[in-house]
Amino acid sequence: MARRFTPAAVAFAVVAAALLVTGTPVLDVLRYAAYAALAVVLPGTLVYRALRRTPHTLVEDLAMGAAVGLVLELAAWFGFVSVGAERWLWVWPAAVIVPFLAVPALRRHWVVRGYTPVPAGWAWAVTGVIAGFTVYLWDSFLRRNPILPTTEGQAQYIDLAFQMSIAGAAKHQAPLDVPQVAGEPLHYHWFGFAHMGAASLVSGVDLPTVFLRLAVPALCALAVVLVAVVGWRVSRRPYVGVGAAVLMFTIGEFGYENGIRQLFGTQATFIVWGSPSMTYSWVLLLPLIAVFVSIIRGEASRGTWVLAALLLAASTGAKASSIPVAAAALGITALVMFVSRRRLPWAVLGALGLAAVAQVFATAILFAFESHGVTVKAFSGLEPYTTGAVSWVLVFVAFLLNMQLRLAGIVALLWQRRLRLEPEQVFLLGGAVVGPLLYLATAHPGSSNQYFVRAAFAFGVILSAWGWAAICFPERVAASRSRDAATRDVRAAGSRASWPLIGFGIGFGALLCAVQLIAGPATVVWDPPYDPVRPLLYWAFGLALVFAFLGLLWRRRFSAYLLTGILVAGAPGLVMDAAAAHRYTNGGAYAVTALPASRIEAARWVHDHSDPDDVVATNAHCVPSDRPDVCDARTFWLSAYTERSVLVEGWAFAPRMVGLPYGPWEPFWDQELLALNDAAFYEPTPAALDALRARGVRWLVVDRDIQLESPDLATLAPLRFENSRMAVYSLRS
């Protein structure tokens, strides 16, 4: 019995070790683990067991149950916080646990028998993916970002404070306002940050520790397990799930430019910590894919439809890219089934209707019809590299190689099946294709349209791994519909023929990583504009010549080795991204901003001495710049580390500002309010301070490096805190 759980124990130990060596308190790790087990996995698993049709594996019940638990947590969070009862949020699991103890019909879900055994190789392979990705997180994120800065020179990725400020607001607001502009509605995909706020409330762990340490590795580990179990469930082959997990969390984008920015968006691996809402959305989207496949296959029960509704509801505010991709995939599937069968697929149309309702809710209620800067403009992501017709072709090829090469198994599957796919495969193909098409059809000033491609990965990696299995083990594909498919797949993975192939994939990936670490990254300029794509194209051409030469010498099973080589060609992406962090050790390799310890000390003092409803005012609105005539309003540290609303901090990411011509340099929309705010620091009067009190302001936080406050302020409001840089005044009555 103990041996069955050894892989899970090892995975937990690796994650825990990464947290502990980066300064996470042991007690916080234990508290968070208890929260995850008792307040997410346990209630979610009980509900999932009550809704799913038949048991498959224990690991599937727990992983899918964790996703359902996150959905239930979101509903509980809104219910408790919206009535001001956030301190009692920790009791919400009792609403599930008590009925499952008291009601005889539900009590049977505590103990389930008849599970399919999990192959040991599958379990250890998934553990390996989790361990490898955790090492990446440790190297590129955890060790680069302290929980609280200890020096004046500390830097941090510029978006992190904004995201943490939303999580802080979620500890006492529902629905949320923009933390940097008190009272401004936040029309945004904020559900993932509400989860982090809820995790802090329930576990008792401080939010910076949850946000900068615990939540991201936990969500990533869950996403790895989910893609593995969903890939198994959808394909009915265990090792398709493992392959999908490898493609999603081990293989990076194909390129030779550098380890930081890819040509058509950032690394997907960076996205998991640079934009944790993407990881949160994957955790909901992957189970949704499994549920939709059950509906497409005609295997749905009433509980399946409830699961679909729950996961769609949570996906509405998880990431704006999830539901459009899933809905389009359903639409394509319905059309193909109608054309091939000459009858309407009512179940698929019903699922599409649910997705449409969810999208309308998201667009009208959560986003209030805000576009967030997304516009319809074809090929905007490719245009900067083009000068003429030939360059357009080359840049499009570079886009396919850079962003889609890990999905080459889809092409192999289409070839092997002669374009005759099963409906569930059509669904996966639809999702994999629609995401890139939406990226190519739209534009965004911050390249956030790339998230359509990231959502599509959840579909594409499963189908690509399925194609790899079809090419590498064709004699087993026909058996995938039979009851002993899993057994046959295990034998295939353990056969003598498979180990050389797996060894080749690992060895070839390691060789490519070594080449790029030693010889790369390439140095590029923008003259001509297509110069940045040339290293990638040269690298691809060189690898193509190598495989062409090998094909002449090595014909036996060459197609299997060729496809394996193509799929692992992006392996350097993850390694080069981590290597880049070694060149930029302070805050990581991406765009950073200063995070001095003196600022955060003042912010945490306000957090410790204020009420959650207190509003804070500050004179810090802009990122430090050599241009005093413009304001880069991407400063969010005060709202993040006080976990309080700020009257006016940095306004650049407010929904109404995104997409405006001057981006973060646009002036604040309410100059009268900004003048009132600043007058309290530089020209204070009793009337001015009373005007701020009327707006809920109870604390004034002064950054003296920006400008000294007026000496008169100390006569009108008591000075409560100061250090070498900061001062805090109280406006409490």
N, C-alpha and C positions, 0 to 999 in steps of 0.2 A: 504493500500500500504506500509506504513512504517513498519508494522509488518513483511512483507515478507523479508525485508532486515535487520531485527534485528539480526539474527544469524551471518550474515556477519560482521555487525558492531561490535558485541561482539568479534568475532575472531580477527578483526583488532585491537580492543582495547587491547586485551591480548598481541598480538605481540608487539604493540607499548609500552605497559607498561613494558614488559621485556627489551625492548631496552632502554627506558628512565631510568629505575632504575639501569642500568649498564653503565650509563655515556654517552649515545648517545645524542648529541645535538638535541633539538627539531627541529631546522631548518633543520638539516640533515635528520631527519625522514620524514619531510614534503617534502623536495626536492626529496628524494628517492621515496616516495609514488607517487608524481606527475610524476616522470620519469616512474615508473612502469605502471601507468594508461595511460599516454599520449604517451609514446614512445615504449611500449611493448604491453599492452592489447588492446588499441584502434586500432592501425593498424593491429595487428594480428587478432583481432576479425572480422574486416571488410573483410579481405582476407579469413578467415575461412568461414564466411557466404557466400561469393561468390563461394566457392569451395565445401562446404558440400551439400549433396543432399536435406535433409529436416531438418527443425528445430526440436530440441528435447526439451531442457530446456535452460533457460537463463544462468544458472550456467555452463552448458556444453559449450555453445558458448563462454563464457568468459574464462573458463579454457583452452579449446582447442585453443582458440584464443591467449591466453598468450603464449602457446607453439609455435604456428605459429609465433607470434611476436618475440620470441627469435631466430627463424630461420632467419627471415627477418633482424633482428638486426645484426646477424652474417655476412650476406652478405653485409649489409651496412657498418659495421665496416671494413671489408676487403677492400671494395672499397674506403672508405675515407682515412684510415690509410696508405694504400699502396701507395697513391699518396701524402702523407704528409699533408692531409687536415683534420687531426683528430679534430682540433678545431671547425670544421663545422659539426661534426657528429650529433649534436643535431637537425639538420634540416632534417634528413633522413625520419622521419615519414610523412613529407609533400609529399613525393613521392607516398605515399599510400592515404593519406587523401584527397589531392587535386583531384585526379581522381574520388574518391568516392563522392565528392561533385559536380564535374562538369559533369560527365557522367550520363545521366538519368538511364541507365540500371543498374548502380552500386549504384545509390543514394538510392534505395529501401532497401539496406542492413543496413542503419542507424537505421531503425525502423522495427522490426520483430514482427509479431503476430502469434498466433497459438501454443505457447509454451505449453508443458505439465506442469501442476502445480507441484511444488516441495513439497513433503510432509514435514510438519513442523518437524516431528520427524527425518526425514533424515537430514534436514538442521542443527538441533540442535546437532544431533549425530556427524556430520562432524565437527561442531564447537568444540565439546568436544574433539575430537581427536586432532585438531589443538591446542587447549588450553593446553591439557595434554602434547603434545610433545614440545610445546614452553616452558613450565615449565621445562621440562628435559633439553632443550638447555640452558635455563637461568642458571640452577644449575650446569651443567657439562661443559659448554663452555663459555657462555657470561661472567659470573661473575668471571671466572678463568683467563680470558685473557683480560687485559686492552687494549684499543685501542693503546696507547703508554705507555711503561713502565715508572713507576715513581720512581723505586728504583733500586739499583745495584743488588739486589737479585732476580729480576723477572726471571721466567722461562716460556718457551712456548713449546708446542708440536713440535717436531723436524721437521715435514714436512711442517708446516704452512708457515714458511718464504719462503721455496722453491716455494710453490704454489702462494704466494702473489707476489713473484718476477716475475713469469710468467704473472700475471695480470698486473703488472707494466710495463713489456716489451710491453704488448699488447696496451698500451696507445700511443705508438709511433713506433711500428714495425708490419709489416705484409708482409710475414710470419715471424715467431718468431725464434730468436736464443736462445741458452742456456744463461740465464741472467748472470750466474756465469763465463762463458768463452766466451767473446765477439767474435762473428763471427762463433761460432760453431752452426750448424743447430739444431733446436729442433724438433726431430722426436718423437712426443709424442701426447697424447690426450689432447690438450690444449684449446679446444673450450669453455669449461666452464669458464676458466680463462680469455679468450678474452671477454666473456660476462661481467665479473666483471670489466675489464678495460673499456669496453664501457659504463657500468653503471656509473663509475666514471666520464668519459668524458662528458656524456650527463647530468647527474644530478648535476655536480659540487661538489659532495661530495668527500672528500679525500679518496684515495684508502684504507688506513688502516681501516677507518670507514666502507666502503663498505664491505671489506673482513672479518673483525673481528666482525661486528655487523649486517649489513643490509641484505646482500645477502643470507646467510644461512637460517635464519628464513623465509625469503620470498620464497625461493625455496622449503623449506620443506612444508610450507603452501600450495603452489601451487601443490606439489606432492600429498599431502593428498586429495585435491579436485579432482585432476585428477584420482587417483585410485578409488575414489568414483564414479565419473561420468562414467569412462570407465567400471567399474564393473557393473554399472546399464545398460549402453548401451549394453554391450556384453551379459549379462544374461537376459536382459529385466526385471530385478527385482531390484527396488531401494536399498533394504537393503542388497543385495549381495555386492553392492558397499561399503556400510558402513562397512560390515564385513571385506571386503578386506582392507579397510583403517585401521581398528583396528588391523588386523593381521600384517600389514606392519609397522605401526608406534606406536603401543601400546604394542604389544606382542614382547618379545625379544627371543633370543636363549634359549633353554632349557638347564639348567645346574645347577651345585652346586659347581663349582670350585672357581670362584671369580667373582667380578663384572667388571673386566677389560678385561682380555684376555680370550676368549673362546678357547676351545681345538683345533678347526680347523679353526681359523681365529678370527678376532676381531668382536665385536658387530656390527651388522648392524646399530644400532642407533648411535654408535660412528662414523661410516663411513660417515654419512651425514655432519659432521663438520671436521672430520679428513681427509676426502677426498671429498671435495665438488663437484668434477667432477662426483662422483657417483650419487649424488642427481640431478645434471644437466642432466645426461644421463637418469635418470628415468623420468624426466619431458618431455623428447623427446620420450622415449621408450613407455610410457603408451599410448599417442595418437597414436603412430604407431601400437600398438596392436589393438586399436579400428578400425583403417583404414584397417588393414589386415583382421580383422574379417568381415568387410563389403565386402571386396573382396571375401573372402572364401564363404560367404553366397550368392554371386551373386547379391549384392545390390550396387555395385560400379558404380559411374558415372565417367565422365572424370575428374571432380574435385577431386574425390577420388584418382585417380592415381597421380594427381599433388601433393596432400597432402602426398602420400606415398613417392614420389621422394624428396620432401622438407625435410621431417622428416628423411629419410634415409641419405640424404646429410649431415644434421647437426649431425646425430648420428655417422658419420664416425670418427670424431675427438672429440666426447663427452666422450666416454669411449670405450676402445678397446674390451670390452666384450659384448657390446650390439648387434651388427649386427651378429656375429657368432651364438649367441643363437637364435635370431629371424629367421635367415636364416635356421638354422637346424630345427626349429619348422615348418617353411613353407615346408621344404622338407619332413618331416614326414607326415604332413597333406596331401600333394600331393600324397605321396605313399599310404596312407590309403584310400584316395578317389578313386584313380585309382583301387586299389584292390577290393574295395567294389562296385564300380559303373561300372567297366570295360570300362572306357573311361578316356582320359586324362583331368585333371582339368586345362584347359589352363589359366584361370585367376590366379589360385594359382601359376602355373609355371611362369607366367609373373611377379608376385610379387617376386617370388624367383629369377628370373633373375635380377630384379632391386636391390635386396639385394646383389646378387653376384657382380654386377657392383660396388656397393658402397663399398663392402669389398675389391675388387681389388684396387679401388682408395685409400682406407685407407692404405692398405698394401704397395702399391708401391709408393704412393706420400707422404702421411702424415707420415708414419712410415719408409719409405725408406728401407723396408725389415728388419728393426731392430727387433730382437726378444725380446728386453728388459728383457732378462734373462729367458724368458719362454721356457722350454724344455719339451719334451715328456718323462714322467717318471711316470708310473702307481703307484698310491697309495702313492705318496711322502708325502702327508699330514697326512697319517695314520701311516706310517712306524716308526716314532720316538717312538710310544707307544707300539710297538709289539716286542715279543720275540719268539713266536711260533704259531702254527696253531690255538690253542684256543684263544690266545690273539688277533689274526687277526679278528676272528669272533666277539669277544667282542668289539674291537675297531671300527669295521664297524657298529655294532649296536649303539655304542655311537655316531658315526658320524651321523647316521640317526636321532637319538633322538635329538642331539644337534642342528643340522642345518636344519632339515626338519620336526620337530614335528608340527610346526604351519601349515603345509600343509597336515595334516592328513585328512582334509575334502575331499581331492582328492580321498583317498582310500574309503571313505564313498560313494562318488559319483559313483565310479567304481562299488562298491558293489550294490548300489541302482539301477543302470542302467544295471547291469549284463554285464559290459564291452562294452556296445553298446553306444558309445558317438556320439554326433553330431560333424560335422567337426570342428566347432569353439572350441568345447571342446577338440578335439584332438590337435588342434593348441596350446591351453593353456597347455595341458599336455606335449606336446613335448617340449615347452620352459621350463617348470618346471623341466623336467627330464634331458634335455641336459646340463643345467648349472652345476649341480652336477657331471655329467659324465665327463665334460671337466675339472672340478676341480680334479677329481680322476685320470684323464689321464695325467695330466701335473704337472710340478714343477716350483717353482719360489723361489729365495733366500729370498725374502721378503714376501712370501705367497700371492703375488698379484694375483695368479690364483684363489683366493677366490672370485674375482669379477665376475667370471662366475656364481657363486651361487647367488650373489647379483642381477645380471641381471635377473636370473631365478625367483627370488622372485616376480618380476612384473607380471609374468605369473601365478605363483603358488598361490599367495594369492587370486587372483580372482577366480580361479577354486576351491580352498579350501573353500572359503566363499560360493560358489555355492553349494558345497557338503553339507556344514552345513545347508543351507536352504532346500536342498532336504530331509535331514534326519529329520530336526526339524519341517518342514511344508510340509510333502509329499503330502497332499491333494491339495496344491497350485501349485505344480511343473507342473502338466499337463496344468495348465492355463497359464503358462509362455509364451506360444506362441500366446496367444490370445490378442486381443486389450485391454482388461481390466485387463491385468496382473499386471500393476502397482497398480491399485486400489485394486486388491485382495491382493497384497503383503503388501500394507499399512494396510489393514484390518488385515492381519496376524500378522504384527508387533504390531498392537495396540490391539490385542485380549487378553482376559484374560489368555489364555494358554501360550502366549509368555512372559509375564512379569516375571513369576517365573523362566523361563529359563534364561532370561537376568539377573535377580537378582542373580541367582545361579552363573552365569559366573563372575559377578563383585565380589560377595562375596568370591568365591573360589580363584579368582586371588588375592584378597586382603589378604586372609589367607595365601596363599603361599608366598606372599611378606613379610608378617610379620614373618613367620617362618624363612625365609632366612636372614632377617635383624637381627633377634634376635640370631639365632643359627649359621649362616654362616658368611663368606664363609668357606668352608672346607680348611684345610691345607694339602697340598700334597707334596710328594717328588717324586724323579724319580728312586726309588729303590723298586720294579722293574720298568721298563720303563712304564708299563701300569698303574702305580699307579694313575696318574692324571685323568684317566677315571673312576676310581672306585667310587668316590663320586656321579658322575652323574648316574651311573648304580644303586647304592644303593638307590638313591633318586627316580629313576624311578621305581625300584622294590617296594619300600615302597608305592608309589602312586598307583601302580597296585594292591597291596593287599587291599588298602582302597577301590578302586572302585570295586574289586571283592566282598568284604564284602557288600558294598552298593547294588550291583546287586542282591545279595541273598535276601535282605530285601525290595528292592524297584524296582519292575519290570515294573511299569507303566511308559512309555515313557523313560525308562532307557537309551536307545540308544542315545536319544537326549541329555540327561544330560552327558552321558559318552563322547560323541564327544565334547560337549562344554567344559568339564573339560580338555580334552586332548589339545584342541586348546589354552586354557588360561594357560596351565601349564608353558609356557615360560614367563608369566607376570613378574616374578621377574627379568628377564634379564635387562629390562629398569631401574627398580628401583635400582638394585644392581650396575648398571653402574653409575647412579647418586650418589649413596651412596659412591662409591669409590672416587669420586671427593672430598668428605668431608674429606677423609683421606689424600688426596694429593691436597691441596688447591692451590698450586702455579703452575699454568699452566695446572692443570688437572692430571688425573690418568695415562696417557699414557707416553711414552718415551719423555722426555723433554730435552731441552738444555737451557743454560743460555742466557738471553736477557737483559743485563745491560742497564739501562737508559742512561748512558754516551755514549754507542755505538749508540743507536738510536737517541740521540740528534745530534750527528755528522752526521749521515746518513740523517736526515731530514734537517739539514743545507745545505748539498750538494744538496738535492732535491730542496730546495727553491732558490738556487743560481746558478744552472746549467741549461744547455740546454738539452732537451731530448736526443739528439744525442751524448752528452758527454759520454766518457768512463771513468770509475773510476778504479784506481789501489789500492791495499791494501796489507798489510803484514799479514792479517788474513786469513788463509786458513784452519785451523784445529779446531775441537772441543777441548776445553781444556781437557787434559788427563794426567795421571800419567806416561805415556809411551812416553818419548821424542823421542824415536827412530822410532815411527810410527805416521802417520797422519790420523786421522779420518776426512775425507774431507766433512763432512756434515754440513757445515756452510754457511748460505745463507742470513744472516741478512742485509748485506750491499746492495746487489742487490734488496732485498725486500723493504727496507725503503728509499733508494734513488730513486727507480724506474728507475735505470740506469743500463746499461750493465757494468760489471766488467771485467777487462782484465783477471784475474785469481782469483777467490774466492774459494769456495768449489766445487770440480769437481765430487763428488761421484754420483750425479744423472744425469750426462750427459749420454745420451743413449748408447754411446759406452762403458761406464764403468759398466753399470748394468749387473749383471750376471758373472762378472769376479771372479776368485777364492777367492780373498781377500776382495771382496765387497768394502765398503767405505774406507778401508785401502789400496787400490791399489794406487800406485804412479801416479802422473799426467803424461799424455802421451807425453807431450812436455816439457821435462826438460830444454831445452834451453830457451823457453819462460818464464818458471817459474824463472829461474836464472836471466833473464833480468829484470823481474818484481821485484824481491827481491833486486837486485843490486841498483835499484833506491832509496831504503830506507836505505840500509846499506853501500853501496859503491857508492854514487851518483857521476856522472860526467856529464858534459854538453852533451857528446855523448849519454850516457845512457838515459838521460831525453829526448833528441831529438828522440831517438828510440821509446820511449813510445808515444811521441807526434805524430809520424808518424802512430802509431796504433790507434789514436783517443783519447788517454788518456789526460784528462784535469784536473784531480784531483787525489791527492795522499792522502789516508786515512790511518793514522798510529794508530794502537792499541799499545800503549806504555807498556801495561801489557804483551804483547808478547815479544817485544824487542824494546828498544829505537832506534829511527832513528839516523843516523849519524848527527853530528853537521854541517857537510858541506851542508846538504840538505837546510838549511835555507838561505845559501848564493846563492843557485842556483834557488830556487823557493820560492815565498812569502808564509809565514804562514798566512792563512786566518781565521782559527778557531782552538780553543783548549779548552778542559775542563780538569777535573781531570785525565782523562785516554786517551783521543783521541786528535789527531791533524790532521788538513786538510791543505794541501799545494796545491797551484794552479799552473798548467802547461799551463795556457792560455797564448798565445803570448802577 
